[in-house]
Amino acid sequence: MNCLSINIRGIGGYGKASWIKKLKVDNGISFIGMQETMSSNILPGLVSAYWGGMGFDFDFVESIGNSGGILSVWDPKVFVKDKVTKDVNFLHVSGMIMAGNARVNVLNVYAPQDKGEKRLLWSKIDSLIGSNEGWWILFGDFNAVRDREERKNSKFDKTCASDFNSFIDRVGLHEYSQKGFRYTYMSCRKGRYTWSRIDRFLVCEGVFNRWPNAYVRVLNRNLSDHSPLVFSIVDTNFGPKPFRMFDSWLDRPGSSELINSVLESWVEHGPADINLLRKLAYLRSRLRDWFKDTSTAEKLEEITLRTEKEELDRMMETKDLEESDVWIWSECKVALESIELHKARDLRQKSRVKWTSLGDENSNFFHSVVNGRKAQNSIPGVLIDGAWVTKPSLVKREVFQFYRSLFKEHHTCRPKLLCSGIKKLDDEDRVSLVETFSRQEIKEAVFECGSNKAPGPDGFNFRFVKRFWRFFEEDFFNIMKEFHDKGVINQGCGSSFITLIPKVKSPMGLKDYRPITLIGMISKVISKILANRIKRVMGKIISEAQSAFLSDRFILDGPLMVNEILAWLNKRKKKAFLLKIDFEKAYDNVNWNFLLSIMSQMGFPQRWCDWIKGICVSSRAAVLVNGSPTFEFQCEKGLRQGDPLSPFLFLIVMEALSSILDKARDLEIFKGIQVGAKMTRIKSWDSVVDTIRNRLASWKVRHLSIGGRLILLKSVLESLPVYYLSLYKAPIAVLDSMETIMRRFLWAGPSLENKISWVAWDTVTTPMSKGGLGLSKIQEVNNALLLKWTWRFKKEGNSLWKKIILGCHGSSRPWSLLPCNASSSGCWKFIVKVGENKLPNGRSLNSFFVGTLGDGKCINFWGDNWLLVDPLRITYPNLFKLEKNKWAKVSDRINNLDGNKILTWEWRVEPHTHEQVSELFDLLQHLFDSVSHGGQDRWKWTKEKDGQFTVSSAKRLMSSNYVGDGSLGIKWKGWVPLKCKVLAWRIARNRIPTIAELLKRGVPFQQTDCRLCQGGLETTLHLFTGCSYSQEVWARVERWCNISHNLLFDIPDIFKIAESQALPKEPKHVLRGIIYTTIWMLWNERNERVFNDKKRQPIQLVENIKATAYFWIRNRSRWKSIDWKTWCNVPLD
């Protein structure tokens, strides 16, 4: 059912009927919704003019004077109405879609302007959705935007957007990627144009999962200042999708045997790369047939198991099962969970979510991510000669022609650029680049490739290659041997897929997509080996102005230098010429001959240049359009995004530009810099805070448990603002906003509502070993990231960014570890202040950077930490006052002559007072005891054994002074999911929503008895230790595990059960997991009774505990070989 929504701005306007009627015909519309009809009485004849004929049904909401008015019109052959609800701001039509026999609620919305009235409307719609069954499609003029990017030249109301987003997330609505125009409304007041995206379609999760390839298209506004929106539900087949092997296949019976058989029996023939290509093609065909048979048998088995389990479930509701029936029920549950696990693993691999390995194995979440990505990346149609085309063959042809043209070299004759000042390789580097490839080098390159990266046309990822490396080692060795000699990759072995990722929120054409290349494993390994070689020499040939992709440089060096130069210019009121160069599509337009020319000028050997040429000319690609590839075409220019060699080749190309700019500077043609931002302003951080909020408010994460949310916070959220926090000191108000979002997400989920925070944030951010959840405080993350600059300043010699800092701040003489001009407006002074922060024990962060004495030429005698815990100027203040040269180096004061230390002093007056002489004698003792290690001075970070600074080490240092209440007996390492351990942690703190705890927080209840035993007030202590139901469950678990009976008087007694048993280490580890599983299942049983009115007997719950624990230990631990029968009888053996 395709839908059209338009704010018509008066239904009686001239020409509007024919306009809408044409849109209906062109887009196959079955449901039209109009807002602002400005009419109190709409007659069928008028509707017929818009619809075109009489085959329609309709309903409307009257306008109030010339304000408002809503009309919905639909095709009764497609949608049959049986219920209508009207409000001044919406028209709700509920009915059945005939094709799918599904109930759908269509809500046509015209929201008011007033913020308070909008909030009331969202509440009404929330209640309406909660009281009606079926799927939901909402559309119309919502008079609200979701973020600041949805407005241009008009005021963004953060509160209004927050209310709107909270409503969308609370109700569980989803939004498709918008195609066509970016904004839906345009106005002009006093000659000033403004744009907004206030019209939209929102759908429920059921619609989104049923039609993930649907789309919303914004059409040209014609006779209204609002654009018409078309919601098109398409089940279009874009063609076959390429083979892709999933990791879960390797755990299915028979797969490894088949793979071993195919690879062992393969007969080698032809060139090495062609031979491997054919081998993989044959293996693909065999695996495709095997999986087809396996999945068919699995589906039949699943039907049988579900039928048998459902029958036993019905029996459970009326009587206690016999022991044999309980056994069968458990067998069915375990088998079904195994099947579901395979599905979840496949979905997780499709979703490409990396952080979930320790979080939830949640099929709903992965399914949402997969469908969300599918909707976001979908290309339902394209504009061809001004017409919107959706026919798959035409869409694929247009995409094919666009990208074939993009990667075609249209200029065969180009001028040659001679770069006179370019750096060159020395002879030793030239020889090392073209050495013979060793087996160890090849293996290292293969095993460095990401195991879960999306595969190329061969369909196999590197997890598969690594697992069966014994079969592929010789193949790759022969491939690299032939490549070394000939520099050629045979046809077909350089093929790749191009997947299209939107660069903007609402892509308007193919130019708004970023082409990412998925190259085959043969090309990937060759590129990876060459990348490993070239990165060893890149630092010698790439100028200091380039800081990306090189291991000894940092991508934020550039922004730091820009900030400090701008601060210096502002302070001195200097003028500068600012140059900004747009590198859009630079990767796609690199001319290969130009690249080879620059490499030759840099002194790369001819053989190496031949290798690079061989990789380039072998490049062929097919574009994936909605998962299906176009025809393949030959690439004639460009570097492949996704190829491990491409970043280094791009740096070489950019080095030519750097050479030109250097020459222009030397000739004084111009002097250029880039611009920065004032990050001390709270407003400058709005985009960062909005990014975090939008990331966490995503509907995709609504299925996560608290364990999954905790993992997401740790592994994803803290990395989102890392670039900003690595350079700028965030204002306290910004840090508070970030942590408020984090806190609300942890306890309320993606709605980010201000619900009960069951544990104080200071406790949550305490290390796990001290009773917290181990989340980092953003301020500590910020400080740790900024502290890295201190380490780099002390460690690095003459890097460009350090020269800039010394140029801007070197003339100042503060008593800090780093030079800093306090009056500067740049970010450096804030970086310097971080190191001066004091820990609770009084030590500064800078005191953990200690100089190791070499020749003494780089360490300040008085100002650096090198001899004692604090700088000598602090330890010996009386002597420091006498020093003439307070910035003297160690080498100025100490010289070694034939192993003897010669001290040289420059006093203003000789030490003579008691304090001065006492300090001198103490200093001399330490100086003569000190040891010089020879060579250059070195620096170490004393909190790591190897002396190397890490951000994580700095964070641990700052959190090490937290005073917690211990681990509470919680063991965080184990095979049960994190959600179980978080629940145990909350139980240990008495911070779960039992009736007693909710009553304390003002939540009223009529029934306060325990839901498990109906005896006594439901408290945490009663629920898990005093309840007769729980006691019987614990007793049965003890008998199952064959352990001695434990008396549970208090919550801590639960966590001492495993420790009190005389068991070896591994059985104790297993028992601990069973205890956490029992806690989890008891709490789930309580919730099932409260929310779903479902009850299980203790014996049934214990069987569920056995099955769930078995499922977890088999798939989340190293004990994968344990069988079900052994588990049920002797789980701790």
N, C-alpha and C positions, 0 to 999 in steps of 0.2 A: 504494500500500500504506500505509494508515493504521496507525499504531502507538500503543500505550498503554504507558506505563511507570508503575509504582507500587511504592514501598517498602511492602509489605503489612503488615509488622510481625507476621508469623505467619500462615501460610496457613490455619490451622484455626479462625480466629476466627468467632464467630457473625455471620451476616448479610453477611459479606464477599463470599461467592460471588455472591449475588444483586446486590450493589452493582456488582461488576466486570462481571457479565454484562449489566446494564442499560447501563453505560458503553460496553461493546462494541457493543451494538445501536444506541444513540443516535448513536454517532460513526463507525459503519461500520468498525470495527477489524478488521484482518487479522493483526496481530501483537501479542501481549501479552508484556511483560517484567515480571517481579516480582523484587524484591529482599527479602532478609531473610525468606525463607519459614519459617525455623526448623524445617525438616523434612529428615530424612535419607533419606526414602523417599516419593516422590510417585507415587501410583498414578493410572492413567487415569481412574478413577471420580471422583476428587477434581478432576482437571483438567476433566472434563466438566461438573462443577457450576459451575465458573467460566466455561467457554466457552459452555455451553448446547448440548448435543447431542454427537455423536461425530465430526463432520467436522473433525478437527484433527490436528496432529502436535505433538510436544513433546519437550523435553529439559531436564535440570536438573543443577545442581551441588548436591551434598549439603551440608547445614549441618554445622558442627562443634559438636556439642551443640545448644544453643539459640542459637547465634550464626551469622549469615550464612545462606547458602542462596540459590540463584538458579534461576528458572524462566522458560523461554521457550516460548510456545505460538503456533502460526501456522496459517493456513488453507492446506492443501496445494494448493488450486485457484489460489491467488494466488502462493504462494512454495513452491518445491520445494527441499528441503535435499539437499546432497550431501556436506557436510563439517561436522564439529563439533570445536571445540577447547575444552577445559575447564581452568579454573584456579580456585583457591579464591575469587578476586575477580572473575572474569568468565566468561561463557559466550558463545562465538563460534559462530555458525551461518552457514554460507556456502551460497548456493544461487542459483537463478534466479528472477527475477520473470517470471511467465508473460506478462503483458501486453506488456512491452517487450523480452522476451528478453534481459535484462541481468543480469549477475552482481552480486549484492549481498551484502555481509558485514554481518551484524547482530550487534553486540556489546553484551550486557547486562552492566552493570558495577555491582558493589557494592564501593566502595573502602574500605580500612581507615582507622582514625582516626589512626594513627601517621604522622607526617610522613615519616620515613625509608621506611616501608613503602609509602606513597603514591608516593614518588619512584621506588621500585623497580617499582611497578605501571605507572607512566607509561612506564618504559623497556621493560617487557614488551609493552605495547600498541603502542609504537612499532615494536618488532621484528616483532610480529604483522602489523601493517599493511604493513610493508615486504616481507614474505614472501608476501603473498596478493594476487592480482589482483582487480580489480573495484571497485565503489563501496562506500562504508562509511557505516553509520548506527550511531552509538554513543549509548547512553542509559543512564540509571540514577541511582543515588545515588553521586555522586563524592566526597562528604564534603569538598568544597573549594569555595571561591568565587573569583571572578575579580577583584573589587575590593571596597573597603570599603562601597560602596552596597548590596552583596548581603547585608549583615548588619545587624541591628537589635537593640540591647541585648545583643549578644554580641561576643566578642573577635575582632578581625580579625588574622589572621596574615599579614603581608606576604610572608614567605619562602614560605609554603605557596601563596599566591596566585601569586607569581612563578613557582614551579615548575610550577603548573598551566597558567598562561598560556604559558610556554615550551614545554611539551609540546604544547599546542593549536597554537601557531604553527609549531613544528618539524615536526609531522606534516601540517600544512596543513588543519586542520579549520575549519569555519565554524559559526556559530551563528545561527539565525533569531531574529527579534524575538519576544519572548515576549508573548503576550496573556493577559488575565485577571488573576490575582493576581500581585503583585510577588515574593512569597516562596513557597517550596515546602515549607518545614518549619517547624513551630512546636513549642516545648517550654515547659514551665512548671516551674520549680524554685524551691521556697520562695516561691511566690506571684509570682515574677518571670518574665514572658513574654519569650521571645526568638524571633526569626525569622531564617531564612537561606534563601538560594537555593542549595542544594547538589545538587538534582536538575536534570537538563537533557538536551537532545538536542544532539548534535554530528554534523555530516555532512561528507563530503569535498567537494571543489570540484565534482566531476562531478555529484553529487546537487544541490548548490546551484544550479549553472548550469542543470541540467535542469528544476528546479522552483523558480524564484525566488519564486513566489507561495505556496509552502507556508508553514505556520506551526506554532508550538508554543503550545498553550493550557493554562494551569494551571487545573484544575478545583477545586471545593470539596473540602477534606479532610473526610472523613466518618467512616470507621471506622479511620483511621490518622492519625498526626501528620504524615504526608507527603501532599502533594497529588498526585493522579493527573495525569500529563502526557500530552496527546494531540498526536502529530505527524501533521498532516493534509496529504497531498499533493493539491493541488487544481489542476486545469487548467480553472478556471471562466472562462467568458466573461462579462465584465461589460458587454459592449456595445461599439459602435464607438467608436474613439478619434478625437479631432479632428485636422484637418489641421495639419501642421507642416512648414514648409519648412526644409531643412537647407542650411548654407553650401556644402557640397560640390556641391550641384546646380548652383551658378553656374559651376563649373569643368567641368561635363560638356558635351559638344558639343550645341549646339542650344538650351540653356536660355536664354542671354542673348538669342538671336534671337527666341525665343518671347515672352519677357517684353517686349522692346522692341516687338514687333509688337502685342501685346495693349494695352499702355499707349498707344502712338501712335494706334491706331485707335479708342480709347474715345471715345464721344460723351457730353459732359457734360450732365446733366439732373437737376433736382430740387435740394433743399437741399444745400449743400456737403458736410456730413458724411454724409448719406445717399448722395450721389453717390460719395464715396470708399469707403464701405462696400460698395456694389454693384460698384464697380470691382475691389475686392479679392476679392469673392466670385467674380466671373467669372474672374479670374486664378487663383484657387485651383482651380477646376474644370478649367481648361486645363492647369495644372501637374500636377494629380493624374493626368490621362490621360497626359500626357507621361512622367511618372516611371514609371507602370505599364509603358508600352511600353519605356522605356529599361532598367529593371531586369530585365525579361524577357529582352531581347536581351543584357544584360550577363551574366546567369546562364548563358545558352547559350554565350556566348563563353568564359566562365570554364571551363566543362566541357571545351570543345574544347582550350583552352590547357593545362589540367592534364593531359589525356590525352596530348597531344603531348610535353609536357615530361617526364612520367613515363616515356614510352617512350625518350626520349633519355637520361634518368637511368639506366635499366637498361642501355642500350648503353655508357654511360660505365664501368660496373662491369667490363666485359669487354674493352674496347678503347678506343683513342684515337679521338675523333670527327674526322671530316673538317671542314675549315674551314667548309664550308657548313652542316654540322650544328651546329657551335658557334655560328654566327650565328643559326640558328633557335632554339637553346636560349636564347640571350641575349634574343632578341626575345620569346619566351614569358615569360621571367622578368620582363622590364621591364613587359610588359602585365599580368601577374598582380599585380605590386607596385603598379601604378597602381590596379587594382581594389581591392586590399586597403587602399590609402591612403584611397580614398573611404569604405570601411567604417569605418576607424579614425577618420576625421574625423567621421563621423556619430555613432560611439560616444562620441568625446570631447565632442561637443556635447551629447549626451544626458547624459553624466556630469556636465557643468557644472564640470569641474575646470579651473581657470583657470591654475594654475601650470605646466602641462605644455607651454606653447607653446615653451619652450626646452629641454625635457627629452625624455623618451622618447615616440615615437609608437607606443604599445604597445597593440595591440588587446586582449590578454588583460587588461591592467590596466584599461582603460576598461570592458571587458565586466564585470569584477568589480565596479567601482564602480557601474555601472548596475544590475546584479542586486542588489548590496548595498543600494542606495537603494530599489529596488523591494521588497525583502524588509522593509526597515525601515519603509517607509511603507504597506505593504500593509494593507488592511482586509478580511480574509477573511470576517468575520462580525460580527454585533452581538447584544447581548442585548436581546430584545424580550419584555417581560412575564416575565422570568426564564428564558427559553428562548434557547439559542444558535442563531441563524439564519444560514445561509450562502447561501441562494438569492439570486442577484444582484439580482433585481427587488425583493425584500423589503429587502435591505441598502441599496440605492440609495434606496428609498422612505423608510426610517428616517433615513438621512443627510439627505435632502431636507427631511423634516419637522423634524429637529433644527435645521438651520441656517436654515430659513425662520422658525422660531420665534425663534431667537437674534437674527436681524436684523429682527424685527417689533417695532414700537413698541407696547407693551401699555398704556402710560399716555399717553393723548392730552392730558390736562389736568395740567400741572405748574405749581408755583408759580414766579414769576419772581424771580430773584436780582439784587438791585441791589448792585453793587460800588462803593462810594463812593471808595475810594482807588486805583482802577485807573488805569493810565497811559493817555494818549490820544495819538493821532497829531496832528501839526501839519498845517496847510493844505497845505504843500508836499508832504508825504508822501501826503496824500489824493489830490492831483491826479496825482502820479506813478503811483499804483497803477492808475488807470483810463485812462491814456493809450492812444491807438490802438496796436495791435500792429504793429511794423515787420517787414519781411521778414527783416532781419538778426537781430532778436530771436527770431523763430520758428526760423530756421535754427540759431542757437546752441543753443536749447533741444533741438532734435531731435538735434543732433550731440553733445550732452552725455549723451544717453540711452545706457545700456550696450548695446553692439552684440550681446552674446551672452546678454542676459537672456531668460529663457523668455517666449515670446509669449503673448498673450491669445487670445480666440476667433478673431481674424482669421488667426492662424497664421504671421505674418511678424514676424521680429525687426528691430531697428533697423539691423543691418548691411545688410539688404536695402534698407531705406528710404534709407540714406545712399548706397548704391551707385547707386540710381536716383533720386536726389534731383531731377534735372531734370524728372522726370515728376510728382513729388509736391509740388514747391514751391508751385505755384499752388493745388493742392487745400488745403493747410494754410493758405495765406494767406486763401483765401475762407472756410474754416472759422472762423478766428480773427476775421475781419471780421464774420461773422454772429453769432458768439458775443459779440463786443464789443457789438453793437447790441441783441441779444435776450436774451442770457444763458441760452440754451436749448441743450441737447444732445438731438437727436432720438432717438426710441425705437430701441433696438438699438445705438446708437453708444456707450452707456455700459455695455454688457455686459462681463462678466468671468468668469473661472474662479476658483474657490477651490480651492487645493491644500492638503492637510492634512499638516502636519509634526508628528510626535510631540514633545510637550514633555517627556516622561519616557521612561526606558529601556523600561519595560513598560506601555504604555497600557492602561488597564482599560475605557475608554469614550470616546465622542466628545469628552467634555469635556477629555480629555488630549491633544487635538490642537490645534495652533495654525493657524488659518485664514490663509493667505497668498494675497493676491489677485493674479491675473495679469490686468491690465487691457489692453484693446485699445489700438492705437496712437493712435487719435483722442483718447480720454480721457487717455492718457498724455501726449501733447503738450500738451493744454490744461492739465493739472495741472502739468506741468513749467514751462510759461511763467509760470503764476501763482505757483508756488513760487519761481522766480527773482526775481519782483517782491517777494513778501512778505518774503523773507529779508533784503532790503535795509533793512526797517524794523523787523524783529523785535527787534533789540537795544534799541530805544527804548520798546517797550511791554511787554517781558517782564522781570520783576524779576530781580535778581541771584541770587535763590535757585535759579533754574533754569539749569542749565549744559549741558544736552544739546542737540544739533542746531544750535547757533548757532556761526557761524564764528569769532567772537572769544572764545568760551568753550571750556572743556575739560571733558569729562564727569567727569574725576577731581577737579575742584575740590571737589565735594561730599564725597567720601571724605577728602580732605586736611583740609578744615575740621572734619569730624567727629572725625578722629584728634586734631587739635590741641586742639579744645575738650575732648575727653575727657581728654587728658593734663593740660590746665590744671585741670579739675575734680578729677582725682585728686591732683594736687600740692597743691591748696589745700583738699582734703577738702570740696568743695562738693557739694550735692545738686542733682539735676535730674530733671525729668519727661521720660521718653523716650517718643516717639510713633513707631510704625511703621505705615505705611498700605499696605495690600495693593492694588496696581493690577491684579490679575489680571482679564483680560477688559475692562479699561477702554476700550481702543480700540473693542471691539465694542458698547459700551453708550452711546456719546456721543449725546445727544439733539440733533438738528439745530437745533431751535428754540432750545435753550439756547446752542448754539455761535453762532448768528446774533445772539442777544441780547447776548452778551458782546462780539462783534465790533462791534456797533452802539454799545455803551457805550464801546468803545475809540476810536470815531470813524472806523471804516471807512466809506467812502462807500456809499450805498445800492446803486449799480451793482455795486460789489465784492461786497456781501452777496448780491445777486441772482445773481452768477456762482457763488458758493459754493453757493447753494441749487440752482442749475441742475445743478451737478456732483453734488450729493447725491441729488436726486430722480431723476436719470437712472440711478442705480446699480441694475443688475440682475446677478444672479450665478447660476451653476450650479456645483455642487461636483463636482470630479473624484474619482471613487471607483475606485481602481485604474486610473486613466488614462481612464476613461469618464465623461462628464458626466451629472449628473442633469438633471431638468427645470429650467428657469430660474425664478427667483422675484424679486420686487421687494424691494429693501432699503428699510427704513424708518428705520433708525438705524445708528449706528456709523461708524467711519472705516476705510477699506480699508488693511490692512497691505500695502505694496507700491506704494501711490500716493505719488509724490514730494511731494505737498502735505500728506499726512496728518500727518507729524511736526510741522509748523508749526501746523496747526489744533489738534493735541492740546496743544501748549504753550499756546495761547490758552485752551483749556478748563481746563488746570491753573492758569493764571493766576488764574482765579476762585477755585480752592481756596487758592492762595497769598494772595489778598486776604482770604479768610475767616480764615485762620490769622494773618495780620498783625493783623486786627481783634481776634481773640481774645487775641493777645499784648498789644495796646494796652489792652484791658480787663482785663488780668492774669488772664484765665481759665486760661491755662496757658502755660508756656514749654517748648518741646519741642526735643529733639535726637535724633539716631540713634546707634546703637552702632557700635563698630569692633572690630578684632582686634589681638592682640599678634603682629606679624609678625616679631619678633626670634626667636621660637621656631621651631625646625626643624620641629616637628610642624604648625605652622600652614601650612606649604607643601606638606604631603602631597598635598592635592587637586591642586595645580598640577603636581607631579611625576607623579602618577598620570595626569593628563590627557595629558601629553606621552608617557608610556609607552604608554598605551592608543591614542593617535593613531598612534604609529609601529609598534606591535605589531599593527595591524590587518591582517587577512589580505588586504585589498584591495591592499596595497603589495608583496606578495610577488613580483609579476611585474616589478618595477622593476629596471633595471640600476643600476650604481653612479652613472651620470650622473643618472638619474631620482631616486635617493635623495638625491643632492647638491642637486638643484633643490628637492626637497621640504623638505629641511632648511633651505635658505635662505629659501624663500618662504612656508612654512607654519609650521614649528616655531618659528621665532624670533618669530612674531607671536602664538603661543598664549598665553604668559604676559604679554603686553605690559601689561595693566592692572595686574597685580601689580608688575611691574618698573618701571612708570612712577611708582609711589607709594612702594614699599618697597625698602629696601636688603636684598637677599637674603643670608642667611648663607652663608659659604663652603661649608659642607657641602651646602647646597641647590644651589649652583652646580655643585659637583662631581658631584652626582647627575644633574643635567640634562645635563651634558656627557658623563658616562659613557653615558647613554642615547643621546645623539647619536652618540658614537664607535662604540658597538656597532651602532647602526642603519646607519651608513655602511659598516661592514665586514662585518656579519653579516646585515643585512636585518631584517625584522620579528620574527625570533625573539629578537633582542637578546641572543644568546649571546655569551660572552666568547671570540670567535674571534681569530685573528691580526690585530692592527692593523698593517697593512703600513707605515704612515707615522705618525710621532709626531703627537699631537694639536696640539702647538704649531706644527708645520709646516703641518698642515692648515688651521689658523686664521690662517696668515700670508697677507697679500694675494697675489693671483695674480701681480702684477708682481714680487713678491719670492720666488716659488717655491712658494707655497702654493695652497690651493683657495679661499681667500677667505671661508671661513666665519667668522662673528663669534664671539668669545668672549662667553659670556653675561654675564660680569662687565662687559665693555665696553658691551654693550647696556644693561645695568642702569644703569651710570654715565651713559651718554649720555641715556637717557630721564629720569633724575633731574636731569641738568644743565639740562634744558629749563625746570625751575621757576625756576632762577636768571634765565634769559633773560626769562621771563614776569614775574617780580617787578620787574625793572628796566624792562621795556617798558610794562607795563600801569599805568594811572593809579590809579583808585579802585575796582577790582573788589572784590567782596565777600570772596573768599578772601584777598586781600591785606590787607584790613582785619582779618580774623580773625587772620592771622599777626602783624600789627603789634600787635594787642590782646594776643596771648598772648606775644609775644617782643620787642615794641618797647621795653620798659623795660630789657632787657638791653643791655650795651654791649661785645660781644666785638669783636675786631679782624678780623672777617670781612666778606665782601662783603654778606652778608645778616644781618639781626637773628636772633639765636638764643639761647634760654635753654638752656644746657648741661645743666641738671638736669631738663629736660622729658623725659617718657617717650614723646612722640609721634614721628612719622616725620620731622618737619621737621629735627630736628638731624642726622639721617643724610643728608638731602638737602643740607644746608649743607656737611657734611664732604666730599661728593663733589667740590665745586668746589675744595676745598683740596688735593686729590690732586695729587701732583707727577708730571710726565712725566720720563723719563730725563734730559732736558736741564736739569732743575731748575725749569722753569716750571710754575706751577700751572694747572689748567684755568680757574680764574677770571680769569687774566691775559689770556685771549683775549676777555673781555667788556670793551669799551673805551667810555667815555663820550665823546660828541661834544658839545663845549661849545656851549650856546645861551645861555639867560639865567643859567645857573649855579645855579638854585634846587633842582635835584634831584641834583646830583653832589656827593659829599663831597670836600672839598678834599684832605684827607690820606688818606682811607680807600679811595677808588675809583680805578680805573685810568682816567685821562683825559689826562694830560700825557705820561707816560713809560710804559715797559713795565710797571713795578711801581708800586703806590701810592706816593705821596710819603712816607708814614710809613716805608716801607722804604728808599727811596733816600736820604732825608735824616733819619736817626734822631736826630741831635743837635738839629736844629731842632724836630723833633716833640716832643722832651722839653720844649722851652721853650713850646710852644703851650698857651694856657689852654683854649680851646674845641676839643678834639680832634675834635669832630663838626661842625665848621664846614662850611658849604656853600661852593662856589666863589664864589657871589654875596656871601658875607660877607667875602671877601678881595679880590675884584677887582670894580671898578666901571668902567664905560666912561662917560666924560664928553667929549662932542664928539670921539669917536674916540680919546681918550687913556685909557690904563689907569691907574686910581687904586688903589693897593694899600693895604689896611688890615690891620694886624697886631695881635694881642693876645698879647704875650709875657709870660711870668712874669718874666723879666729879659731885657734886650736881648742879642742875640748878641754875644759878646765874645772867645771863645776862637778860636784859629786854625781848628779844625775847624768851628765854628759859622759863622764869617764866610765860610769857603770854600764851605760848603754853601749859604749864603744867596746869594752871588754867582752860583753855578751855577744855583740855582733861579730867581733873577731873570732870568737870560738866557733860560731856557726859558719863563718866564711872558710875557716881552715878545715872544717869537717865536710864542707861541700865537695861534690865530685863533678868534674866536667866530663861529659861523655864524648867530646870531640865532634868534629863536623859542625854543621849549622845548628843553631838553636832550634828546639822543637817545642811544641805545645801539646799538652794532654788534658783531657777531661777526666777528672779524678773519680767520677762516679761510674766509670766503666773500666773493666780490667785491661782492655786493649788500649785505653786512653783516648778512644775516638768518641767524639760528641755525637749523640743522636737525640732527636726531638723526643722520642719516647722516654729516654733516660732522664731528660730534663723534666718531663711531666711527672715521672715517678719521684724525682727529687722534691718537686713542689708539693706533691701529695703525701710524702712520707711522714710529714709532721701531723697528719690528721689523727685525732684521738677518737677512735671508734670503740665499739663494744665487742670486738673480736668477730670471728667468723660465724658465731651463733651455732656452731656445729654443722654448718652447711658445707658439703664437699662439692665444689663447683666443677671439678673434673669428673666425668662419668658418661655413661652411654645413654642416659635418658635425655629427652629434649630439654632445652633451656627453660621452656615454659614450666616444666615440673619443678625445676630447682628454684625458679623465681617464686612459684607458689609456696614451696617449702620455706623460702626466705621470709615471705610475708607472714606465713603461719608462725614462724619463730618469733616474729615481731608483733604478733597479734594484730595484723593489719590486713585482714580479709573482711569482706562485707557480710559478716554474720549479723543476725538480727540484733544482738547485743551491741555490736559496734555501730550499726546504723542508727539504733535508738540514741546512742551518745551524740550522734551528729544530726539529730533532729528529724530523722525519717520515721514517720509513724507506722505502726503495725497493729493489726487486730489480733493476729495469732503470733505468739512469740515462742511457742514450743519448738523443740528440735524437730526438724522434718524427717529425720531418720528413725527416731524412736518415740517421738511424740511425748517425751518426758523431760521437763525442765527447760529453762531458758537456753536458747541456742547461742552458746559462746564458742570461741575457738577451742578452748580447753575441753569443753564437753563434747563437741563435735568429733574430735579426733582421739580422745582418751576415755571420757566418761560415758559416752553413748553406748547402750547395749548392742546396737547394730554394729558400730565400729569395733567394739570389743570382740564380737563374733568374727568379724572380718580379719582382725589382727590374729586371732587364735587360729583360724584356718590357714592364713599365710604362714604362720610359724610351723604348723604341722606339715604344710607343703614343702617348706624349706628345711624341715627336720632340724630346727634350732630350739634351744631351751626357751621356756615361757618368760616373757618380760612383763614386769609390772609397770604400767604407764600412769604415773601420777601427775606428770607435767609435760608440756610440749617438748622441752629438751630431752626427755627420756626417749622420745621417738627417734631422735637423731643419734642416740647412743646405742641403739639396738645392735647395729653392725659391729660397733667397736667393742661391745661387751661379749661378743661370741669368740670362742677359741678356734678361729678359722685362719687358714693361710691368707696371703694378701689378695690373690685373685678371687677366691670365693667371697671374701669380705667385700670386694669391689662389686661383685654381682649382687650380693644381698643388699648393699646400699641402694643400687638402682631399683631393686624390687620394692624397697621401702618407699622411695620417691614415687614410684608408679602407684603404689597403694594409696598414698596421700592424694595423688592426682585423681584417682578413680573414686575415692570417697567424696571428694569435693564435687566431682562431676555428677555423682549419684544424687547428692544434695541438690544441685542445680536442676537436674532433670525432674526432680520431684516438685521443686518450687515453680519452675517455668513451664514445664511440659506435662506435669501430672503423670509421670511415668515412674514405676517402681520396679526394683529388682530385689530378689532375696539375696542374703549374704553369699550363699553358695554360687549363685549366678554371677554376682559381682566378682568373686574370687576367680572364677573361670575367665571372666573378662580381663582381670589383672594378669592372669597367666598369658593369655593370648596377646594382650597389648605389650607386655614386657618382652615376650618372645619376639614379636615384630620389631621392637626397638633394638634389642640386643643383637639380633641377626643382622640388622641393616645399619647400626650405628656404632658397632664395636668391632674389635678384632676377632671375637668369637663367632665367626660367620658359619662355622661348620657344625654347630650344635643342632641336633635334630629335635623335632617337636616332642617325640615320645620321651626322650631323655629329659628334656626340659620339664615336662609335666611330672616326672617321677623323682628325679634328683637334680634340681637346678643348680645346686652349689658344688656338684662333683666336677 
